[in-house]
Amino acid sequence: MKPLRVLSLGAGVQSSTVAMMMVHGEVELADVAIFADTCAEPKAVYQWLQWLTQRIGPRLEVVVVRQGAGLTANMEAGCSGARHCSNPPFFVSSGGLLKRNCTRDYKIAPILREVQRRRAGRSVVQVFGISTDEAQRRREPQRQYIAAHEYPLVDRGISRRDCLRWMIRHGYPTPPRSACVYCPYRCDAEWERMQALAPDDFAEACRVDAMVRRCLPGVRGLNGHQQRECFVHRSLKPLNEVDFRDDVGHGQGLLFQCADGMCGV
């Protein structure tokens, strides 16, 4: 039987470009594009996803999947006393970052459940929108039923900037970058843009930053004793107190630290 072709759609710049290239016949068409909604994306991403779905829908089915009530609700439960939650990689006062399992639980797992539901005994080819400037994010399949991972942008020597140029050249609007509003993998220039241009998203990021400070299972100690604190921003300051203009551009490398090949593409 012909393998099931699945595009892992992050609804960011690269995977959106791959979806459009499929519709244009430049990349082999997938059977379905699956978007895993963490329920914490910027408003611009949801607006873009609606546009993209309308544009490619006649030729490429777009399916939205979710894990429970979403990542934010999961963290709220964790801060209210639950013993486990899917931590984003927040910065910790004692040094380093919390162990990240948000991508596994809220991106990878729901997509694979939908793949299993659809494949009906077939093998699967997963297509990822990873570009040349993120080529280190490529991974070999870890599950027996997945026959191959494909990276059409890397194979064609296409960078993220090339993706933006491709969209402009074809008369399309440019996609936003996909990542939860409180994802710490942002440089200060991105935080500054969010603060100025998407105040609702920034307010939600600040709310979550304050909520998780001492309450996540990953930082709170036994019997309620607070041993560590966690922060959304690498400065270990409350997000609403950071002056991003003091250090614009620093931390740019954080953008590409999400190594699972799912977030932010």
N, C-alpha and C positions, 0 to 999 in steps of 0.2 A: 504494500500500500504506500501511496505517496505520503511523505512526512507532513505533519502539521507545521506550517510556517507561522511563527508568532513574532510580532514586533513588540518588544518591551518599550512602551511609550511613556517616557518621562514628561512629555509635553513641554520640554525645554527646547533650546535651540537645535541641538544635534538630532535628537530622535524625531522632532517635528520635520526637520529637513529630510531625513530618511523617508518618512511617511509620504512627503510630497514627491520625492524622487521616485518612489514606488508608483504613485499615481501617474507620473510623467513617463514611466517605462524605463527609467535609468537604473533602477534596482528591482530585482525580482519581487513581485507583489507578494505580500504576506496574506495568509488566510484571515488573520485577525490582529488588531493592535490592542494591547491590554494596558490600561492606565491604572496603577494602584494609587488610590486616593487616601492620603494620610489624614484628610480633613483639616490640614494645617497649611495648605499651600497659599501663596499670595493671591489676592483677588484677581490680579492680572493673569495668573496661570489658568484659573477657572474660566475667565473670559476667553482666553486664547484657545483653550480646549474646546469650548463651544464653537468657536469659529472653525477650528481645524476639523472637528467632527462633521460639520456641515459641508466643508469643502471636500473632504476625502470619502465621506460616508457612502456615496454611491458605488465606490469601487473597493473600499477597505473598511470593514466593520471595526468600529471602536467600541470597546467594552470597558466600563469602569468597575473596578472591584475595590472592596474595603475590608479591613480587619476590624470587626466589632464597631464601636462608636468612634474609632479613630485614635491617633496617637495622643492628642491633647487630653482627651477623656481618660485615657490610660494613665497618663502622668498625674492627672487630678486625683484619680483613685489611689495611686501610689503615695501622693502627698497626704492623703486622708488616712493613711495607715495600712494600706495594702502592702504585703510583703514583697511583691515583685512588680516591676513595670519595665517597659522597654525604653531604657535610657537613651536619649541622644548623647553625643560625645561632649557634654558640657565641660568647661574648664573647672578644675578643682583647686581649692585654696592650698591644699597640701602639695600641689604640683601635678602636672599631666592632665589627662582628661578621663571622664567616666568611660567605662567600657561601653562601646556602642552596640546596641542590638535593635535599634529602631528600624534600620534598613532591612534587616533580616525579617523582622516580625510584621512590618507594615508596608513593605515594598515587595520583597522577594516572595514571601510565603503566600500572600493572596494571589499573586500572579501565577505561581505554580499550582495552586489549587484550581484555578480556572483552566489552566493548561491540562491538568489531569482530567477535569470534567469533560473537556472537549476532545481529547485525543482519541478516545475509543479504541485503544489498543495500538494506535500508530506511534511511531517514533516522532520526535519533535526537533525542529530547527528553530533556535531562538536567535533573533536578529536584534542587535544593540546599536544605539546611536552614539558610539564612542568615536571621537575624532583623533587625529594624529597627535594633538597636544595632550591627549589623555591615554595614549596607547598602553601605558603601564596598567591600565584598569582591565585589560583583556584577561579573561579566565577560560580555562578549559571546562567542559561540562563535568559536573560532579554526580549527576544522576543517570542511571543506566538508560532510561527512556529518552534522554536528550541526545540526539545523534551528533549535533554540532552547534557551536556558537558561530555566528557570522558578524563581522564588523565591516560593513560596506564602506564606511567613511575612511577607515584606516587603509583598507585595501585599495582605495582610489586616491590616497594621499590628500585627503580633505581635512582641513583644520576647522575649528569653531568659527574663525573669522571667514573662512571660505563658505561655511554654511550660511552665514549672514549675507554674504555677497550673492550666493545662489538664490536666496529668497528675494532679495532686492531685484536681481536681474530678471526674475520671473514675475515681477510686479506684485509680490506678496508682502504683507506686513512682517516685521521681524518678531520672532517669539521672545518672550521673557525667559529668564533663567528659572528653572524649576527647583525649588528647595523649600522646606518648611520655613515659615516666617521667623522662627526662632533657631534655625540651624546655625550652629557656631562656625561653620565653614564659610565664613564671609570675610572679605577684607573691609577696611573702614570706609572705603569709597562706596561699597554696596550698602553698608549701614547708613551712611549719610544720605544716599539717594532714597532709601526706604523712608527715612525720617522726613525728608523734604517732600517726596512725591507720593508716598503711600502711608499717610499718617495712621490709618486704621490698622494696617499690617504692623506698623512699628509699635502701636499701642498694645497690640496683642502680644508681640514679642516681649515688651517690657512687663506685661502682666505675668507671662509664663516665667520670665527671668526672676521676678520677685517671688513667685509661688514656689519655685523649686529650690530656693536658696539653701535651706537646711532640712527639707522635708522628704526628698526622694530616698527610697530605700538604699540607694548607692552611697549616700553621704551621711544619713542619720545613724547614730550609734545605738547600742543596746539600751533598753529602758528609757528611750527618749533622749539620752545624752547626745548633744550635738558635737560631733568630732570634726566635721569638715563642712565646708560650704561649696556650692557650685554656682557657676555664672555662665551666662550665654556669651559674654565677651571675654576675650583673652586677657584684658587688663585686670580682671578680677574686681571690677567695679560694677555696680548696678547699671544696667544698660541705659536707663534714662539719665544717668549722670555722666556718661562718656561724651567727651568732645571729639568727635570723629575727625574734625579738621586738623587736630594736632598731629595726626599720624596717618593721613590719607594714603592708602596704597600699601601700608605695612601689613603683612599677613596675607599677601596675595596668594602665596602657596597653599593656604588653607582651602582654596577653592577646589583643589583637585585631590584632597586627601580621602575622599569617599571612595574606597577601593573596591566596592562590590559591583561597580558597573551599572548602578541603577539610579541613584539620586542625581539630580541636577543636570540631566541631559535631555 
